[in-house]
């Protein structure tokens, strides 16, 4: 899940790594039969919906929890690899905790022949497309998707956002753009510009890999800036875990036990924090 690309936005450029690592990560991202198997075995209702606003249509994946009451909505923002099978399986993991999860494919309409993530021929072209997305369009897509999900009869009106890597940076940024969030969960993503922090109205919870200094090195300054802005920021750094440990930690090809440990601990923390919204 690590990648290197020249990016137009300053904050996103911090989510870059050497090209050789991208090749390895892209191979792993393409080989997701194990993630498909998880989705196929899930007892939860899954569906695709089309979120339309203005002249734009966004394809989104929805998973419902098996509960007897209305539930909060969690808006999931995918990584630079697009709305992959793993991202959808992560949505299912969160739904299993008791939440309605909606994950927009932010590449909708931008793929070959107007397709989405599934239309791209390889991971290189997918990551290039994600890195080139217009930030204003991304925000508009997220707002439209959130508004759509909050109208579900089974939704209770609460909204949280969660993202991973590229999506982690976007979830932090989104917390500066969307009023009324109950919480923002940032998985190994960079912070937004300091001058935007004043706009945050929800607690922000960070999840970082100890062996991901490229991102985790930003945590101390972010803590200082958030404190100065009077905002809640609660980061945890998982020793020995690398970037993308939520994916790597359940990938059968993973060779770093710290990734598995970090994933397990992060899931427990996430479930506890969601319950506290």
N, C-alpha and C positions, 0 to 999 in steps of 0.2 A: 504494500500500500504506500510505500515511499516513492517519491517521484521528483523529477527535476524538469522544470519548464520555465522559460522566460515569461513572466506574467505582467499584465498591465497595471495591476493594483498593488500598492506598496505592501499592504498587510498580507496579501496572498503570496507575494514573492518569498515570504519567510517560510512558506510551506514547500520549499524546494530542496532537493537533495541531488547527489551526483547521478549522472545519466546511467551508469552501470547498475545502480540500485533500482532505477526505474524499470529496466529490462527484466530484472528478477521479480520485482513486485508485480509487473504487468502479467507475467506468466502465471503467478499465483492467483491473480485476480481473475484471469480467464478460466482457470481450472476450478470450477465451483460446483462440481457434481455433489459434493458433500452438503453444500448449502441448499441446493435444490432438494436433496433428500430430506433435510430438516423441514422445509416448507411443505413437502408432499405428505409428511407424517403428522403435521399439525392438525389438531382437532378444531382449531378456530376458523371462523368464517373469514375468507379473504376475497377481495374483489378489486377490480380496476374501475376507476371512475374518470370522467372527463370534467375538469374544472375550466369553465369558460368565462372569460371576462374581456370586454372590448372585442378585439379581433383575434385574441389569442386563446388557444386551448392547451391545457396542461394535463397530461396523463398522470394519474396518481394511484398509488397502491394503498389499499386500506385493509387493516386487520382489526377485527372486533374481539374484545375479551368475552369469555363466557361468564357473565355476571348477571345478577338479578336486578341491578340498579343502574341508573345513569352513571356515566364515567367521564373523567376528564379526557381531553384530546391532547395527544402528543404529536407535534409536527416534527418529522424526522428529515434531516437534510443529509443527503448522501455525500460520499467522498468524491474525489476527483475522478474516480472510475465510473461515475454515473450511477444510476439506480440499478445496481448489480443484484445478483441472487443473494449475495451475502447481506447487502443493505436491507433487502426485503425480509431475510431471515431474522435480522436484528429487529425489524419492526414486529415480527411475530414474537420474539423474546419479550419485548416490552408489553405487547398485548397480553401475554401470559401473566403479567403482573397485575392486570386489571384495568388496562387503559385502551382507549381507541387510538390507534396509530395511523396517521396518514403520511405517506412519503411521496412527494411530488417528484416526477422525473423532470429535472430542470433543463434537460436537453430536448424536451418535447418541441417538435417543429424545427429543430436545428440539425437533425441528422440527415443522412442522404435521403433524397426524395421526400423531405419533410418529415422524416421519422424521428424516433427518440433514441435513447441509449441502445436499444436492441438493434438499431439500423446501422450502427457503426461497424466497419469490417474488422477492426482490431483495437487493442487498448491504447496504442499510440494516438490514433485519431480521436478516440474518446477523450483522453486526457487533454489533448490540444483543444478540443471543442469546449470542455468544461472551463479550462483556463481562460478562454476567450469570451465567456458569457458576460453580457452587459450587467454590471451590478444593479442598476436600476430595474432591469427586467427581472432579475433574480428576486429582488425585494418585492416587486409587484406580484410575482408568481407565488411567493410565500404568503403574502397577505391574502391573496385570492383563495389559496388552498386552505389556509387557516379559517377564513370566513366560511368557506364551503363546509368544512368539517364541523364547525361549531353549530351549524344548523341541523346536524343529524338529530333525529328524535332521541337517540340514546346518549347524546352528549349532555353533560351537566353545566356547561358554560365555562369551565376552567380550561386554560391552554398553557402548555409548556412546549419548549423547543429543545431539540437535541440534535447534535451534529458531530460528524467524525472527520478528522483531518481538514480537508477543504471545507467540508460541512461544519466542522467544529469552529473554524474561524467565522463562518457565516452565522452560526448560531449565536456566537458572542456578539457579532455585529448586529444581528437581528434584535438582540435585547436592547440595543440603543435606538431601535426604529419602531418597535411595536409596544404600545402601551397596553397594560392589562395582562401581561404575561404572569403566570404563577411562578415560573422558574425557567432558567436557561441552563442547559447542561452542555459543557464544552469538552469534547474528547480530543485531546492533543491537537488543538487548533490555536492559531495566533490571536492576540487581542486586537480589538479595533483601535482606531486613533484615540489618543488620550482625551482630546477635546470632545469626543462623543460620549464619554463615560457618564457625563452629567445627565444624560437622557435616560439612563437605565432605571427602571422601576421595579425590577424583580431580582431576587437573589441569583447569583451566578455561581455554578459549581463546576470546578475544573477537574479533569482526569488526565494525568500526564505520565509518560514513560520516563523512568530514571535514566535510560540509555538513549534518550531523545533530546539531548541538550539544545539542539537547534530550536526546539519549541519550549522545553522546560526551563531554559535559561531566561525566558521572558517572564516567568512567574513572579520573581521578587519585585521587579519594577511594576508589574501589573497590580500586585498586592498593594504597593505603595500608592499607586495612582487611584485605585478603587477606594482605598481608605480616605485619601484626600478628597475624593468626590462624595464621600459619605455613602458608599454603596457596599453591599455584601458580596464578597468574593471568597469562596472557600475551595482552594485547590488541594489536591492530593497527588503526590508523585509516587509512583509504584516502582520500587527498587528493581533494577535489572531489566525492566520491560522496555521494549523498543517502541518506535512509532507504529501505530496501527495494531496495538496489542489486542484490541477487541476482536479483530478479524483473525490475527495470527494465533491468538490463544485458543481458538477452536478448530483451526485448520489442521487436518491430520498430518500435513507436511511440516508443521512447526517444529523447530529444533531448539527453541529457547524456553525452558520450563517457566521462567519468570513471566513470560507472556500469558501462559495459562493461569498462573497464580493471580496475575493482575486482572485478567478478565473476570475470574471468579469473584475476587474482592470488589471489583468495580460494579459488577452486577448486583451484589448484595447492597452496596452503598446506594446505587441508583434506586433500587426498589424502596429502600428506607426513605430516601429523600422525596421520592414521588408520593409516598404515603403521607409525608409531612406537609404537602402543598396546601 
